[in-house]
Amino acid sequence: MVNFIPEPVKTAAPKVPFFEDSSTLQIPGRGTKKSEKQLQVEINNLMMKLDAGNVLFSPGKFEVAPNSPQRYGYLMTFSLNGTPGRMEIAALPIRKETPAKKDDALRQALYLVRNWLESEVFSTMYRPGAVPLIPFLIGAGDKTVTELLVESGNLPMLRAG
């Protein structure tokens, strides 16, 4: 058998649409009537079902790249069995900002995270051993597991077994 050497994993940042285009692109959550607070409570309840606690939402802005528009959002911190974790929740960028658009964009982002977490709660039923929050746990250098994997450029050696 010939040894196969995989190429390093490369990630490319997806092109993020503007909030104003989310209706045309059929991105879910655009018209949710739930408040930011209600969505945060629902996210917190789902995080508890995934064994996470100490969930805290810190509002702010993300500056993703020098020439890209800023995005409002939250840094959600939590702990999983005593290990700290963090998840960035960024709203779509807004072309022409108004308070109403900012609120709608933030609620859409929370809505999408809430729905994703709900699916992860159910995934533990059909994926034995699943721990969906591992990518967001903080490891060496105050970086998440995902950040460390992306920066390393390759995945750790995996054994077939």
N, C-alpha and C positions, 0 to 999 in steps of 0.2 A: 504494500500500500504506500502511496506517495503522501508525504506530509503536506498538508494544506495550511497555508499561512493567510489568515483573513486580513483584509485591508482594515485600517483603523476606522472606527465609527466616525462619520462626519455629520454634523448637524448644521442645518441652515435655518436661519430665522425666517419664519413664514411671513409673507406679505400680509400685514394687518390692515383690514379695511377701516374706513372711518365709520363712526357711529351712525352718521346720517345715511350710510349705505346698507346698514344692517337689515332694514326692512326688505329692500330689493334683493339682497342676498339670502333672505329667509333665515337669518341667524335668530335662534330662539331667545325668548326673554325680552324682546324689544317692548312689548306692550304689557308686561306684567304689572298688576295692580298692587302687588305686595310691597310694603315699605322696606327700606333698607334694614330697619331694626327687626322687622318680622323675618326677613331672609337671614339675618345674622343669627337670630334665635334658632331657626330651623337648621342652619349649618352647624351651630353649636350642638344641637341635639343629635345630629347625624355623626358628628365627630365623637360624641360620647359612645354611640353605638359601635364605633370603630376603636374603642378603648382609649381615646384621647381626651385629655382634660386641660384645664387652665387655658381655654381658648380666649384669645384677645385680638380684637380688630383695631389696628392702628391706621387711621386714614392718612393719605398723603398723595404724592405724585411720583410717577416713575419716569425717568429720563432714560429710555432704552438705548439710544445711540445718539451721537452728536447731531446728526441731521434729521432725526426723526421727531415727530411731535410728542410732546409730553402726554402722559396718560394718568388720569386719576385712578385711585384704587386703594387697596388695603394691604398691609403686611399682616397676615394672620399668623400669630404664634400660638404654639400649643406644646403639650408634652405627651409622650407616649411611653408608658411604663417608666417614667422618670427621665426619659431622654428628650431633650428639647427638639422642637421642629418649627419650621416656618414655611409658609406658602404665600407666594405673591399672587394677588388677585388684581389684575389690571383691567380697567374698562377700556373699551375701544377709544382711540383718539377722536377728538371732536374738532370739526372744521371751524365752525362758528359757535363759540361757547356761549351758552346762556345757563342760568341756574337750573332751569327745567331740564335742559339737555344733559347737564352734568349729573343731575339726580337720576335721570332715566338710564344713562350709560352705566352708572354705578350699580343700579338695581339689576340691569341686564347681566353684568359680570357676576354679581352675587347669585342671581338666578341660575346661571350656567354652572357655577361651582356647586350650588346646592343640589342640582340635578345629577351632576357627576358623583358627588358624595353618596347620594341615595343609591345610585347604581353600584357603587363600591360596597355599600352595606349588604346588598343582595348578592354581590359577587362572592362574598365569603361563604355563601351557601353552596355554590357550585364549583368553587376553586378552593379545595381544601388547603389549608396552610397559607392562604392569601393574607398579606399584611399590606393593604393599599397605601398606607402612609409612609412606608420606608423611604421612598424617594425624597421626602421632605424633611427627614431627620437631619440634624446638624452634627457633622463630624469634625474632622481635623480642619484647622484654620477657619473655623466658624462658617464652613461651607456645607450645603446640603449634600446628601448622597448623590443626587443628580448632578449638581455642579462639579463635584469631584470626579465623577465618571466622564463628564463632557470634557473637562480640562485635561484629563489623563490621555484622551484620544483613543483609548481602547478599553475593552471590557476585561475584567479579571479572567484568568483562565477558568474555564468551566469544565467540569468532568462529566463525561457521559456515564450514566449509571443506572 
